[in-house]
Amino acid sequence: MAAQSPPAVGVPAANPGQSFAPYPTQQSAAPQVPYPGTLPPAAPLAYQGVVPAQAAVYPPPVAAAPEQVYPPPTAYPQPTYPPPVAVPAPVYQPPPAYVAPQQGTADANVCIPYSPRWVFGAEALWLERTDDRDVLLGNTVMNNGGPPFIVNQLTSGDELFPMETGIKLSLGYRMNDRNAIEVIYWGLQHWSVSREIQGDPIGESVLAFSPWTQTDTLIGGFDTTLGYTYSSQVNNAEVNERFAGTGGLTWSIAGLWGIRYLQVSDRFNLHGTDTATADFENIDVKTTNSLLGPQVGVEFVRDWGKFQLNTELKAGLFGNLASENYSNLNSSGALFGSPAGFVPVSASHSGTTAAGVFEFNLIARYQISQHFWIRGAWNDYWIAGLALGPRQLGHFNTDGAISLDGPSIGLEAAW
């Protein structure tokens, strides 16, 4: 049996579960360690091949900064306070009994704006009167033996009466926050106009004739003049209740109803004269219209603080007690019996008819103090169903209509 060789160095044993440390080989000889005392000891790191680090070099220490010296604090004077005042303990006082504010006053408990109870206004009122249609009163014609040629014409006139000054007064009383009573008067205008057309008293080449006179027909025409004078007067009185409607911060709409009395009176004179015969004729007419009845209205107000703009409309249906007096007794035919054949006439008529009134006012108001306002307005009135002076020539007539329009300005006081 051959002898077994020893296992190779570094080869594991046959038993795999057992490990062996490797044997040193010839190539890896053990390090030569000198004997103690033969060489100086080396640093431990030299055995591991590491060069020892150089010792750290630190800069020299910096000298500490000198300690800062602060000045001593400033001494301030201490305030001196007065000793506390002794306050007595509060004593409960019951609130005063509530008293309702009077109308038109402000109260600290409730927010009620100032509202006047009485309002008075006075204005100067200028009105121009216009009749709805003319009445033909006569003509002047050529007297040359040929066909009559009209030279001039006389009519009662349209827009006869220019502006005349009157007055407008108003008084209002506020009963509560929603209702007020007012009384209004306006009138005193006295209109008067006259007009004539001329004939030829010397050569009698031009003569005047009227369809309403007798003398010109009896003598062959007036050779001097044919003319008229016309005067009129109006008075208005009304009582209204105004009641609040609706509105916003700067506008409101209110209504009214009431009763109105309106009087319109006319005096009309148609006259003709003849120089050659000394004859003359006068026809005098007097009419009176008394209107009475209810009316309703609406008012729109736009407010800019101290400035207000009001638009007001009123309308009513009235009964008119109308009357007229007609006379030609102030004529040569009635006074002296010349010319012959003249028929004197003196008559009067009356009757009750329906009449209507429509009113429009545009009013501007500016407050100059707590109690005073400046008030200016443009006023229009239309009145129908009247007995007017020129309309009575020939028969009693109540179908006349007039319009009155013009400005007014004045003051309004409220308290």
Secondary structure, DSSP 4 states (H G I P E B T S, - for coil): -PPPPPPPTTPPPSSTT---PPPP-SSSPPP-PPPTTTSPPPPHHHHTTPPPPPPP-PPPPPPPPPPP-PPPPPPPPPP-PPPPPP-PPP---PPPPP-PPPTT---SSS------SEEEEEEEEEEEEEESS--EEEEEEE-SSSS--EEEEEE--SS-EEEEEEEEEEEEEE-SSSEEEEEEEEEEEEEEEEEEEE--TTT--EEEE-TT-SHHHHHTSBSSEEEEEEEEEEEEEEEEEEEEEEE-SSEEEEEEEEEEEEEEEEEEEEEEEETTTTEEEEEEEEEEEEEEEEEEEEEEEEEETTEEEEEEEEEEEEEEEEEEEEE--SSHHHHT--STT----EEEEEEEEEEEEEEEEEEEEEESSSSEEEEEEEEEEEEEEE--TGGGSSS----EEEEEEEEEEEEEEE-
